[in-house]
């Protein structure tokens, strides 16, 4: 019985760490240029890698080149 109670106590923390994104998925990154800026830009991106705490995304720049960034999952929206 004790083991079952411990499992349920840990369940919310484990579920928060589960990644809801998949490699290749198209997402929208909520980008803020600087913490003092109020404007948030919505940037289209693609998921490249999944980490324990962050997600690596690939973003196309205006010149057509791609740049990769590690971002917090809370800054991404699924399409």
N, C-alpha and C positions, 0 to 999 in steps of 0.2 A: 504494500500500500504506500509506503514512504517513497518508493521509486516513482510511482505514478504521479504523486503530488509534485515531486521535484521536476518531472517532465513538463507538467502543465505550467509550472512557475517559469520555466525557461522558454517555453513555446513562443511567447510574444517577442522576445529578444531575437530568437532564431529566425522567426518569420520576417522581422524587419531587415535582416541581413540578406535574405534571399533576393536574387537579382531578377527583375521582371523584364529585362531587355535581352535580346539575342543578337549575335553578330550578324551584320548585314542589314539590320533593321533601320529604317528611316525614322529620325526623331527630330524634334525641335529643341534647340538649346537656348535657354533664357540667359543671355549674356549681358553682363553689366561691366562696362569698360573700366570703372574704378569704383571703389566702395563709396566715394563721396558723390558720385553721379546718381541721379535719380532715374534716368532713362534706362530701360531694359530692352535690349534688342532680341528679337526672335530670329535665330539663325538655323537654317536647315542643316542637318548633319546626318552622318551614318555611323552606326556603332561598329567599332573595329575590334576592341578587346573588352573583356569583362574582368574587373578586379574585385577584390574582397570588399573594398570601400568605394571605389570609383569606377567609372566607365571611360574607356578611351574612344573618342569620336574623331571623325575625319570631316573637315569643313573645307569647302571650295572657296578660295579667295577670289577677289575681283579679277586678278590676272590669270585665272584658270588653274593655278597650282593648288595643291591640297596641303593642309596643315593638320597635324594631329594634336589633340589636347586631352588630358585627363580631367574629367569633370565629376562633380558630385551627382549622384543619381537624382537628387531632388531638383536639379537644374534642368532635367530632361523631361520632355513630354512625348508620349507615344502618338504616332499618327494613326 
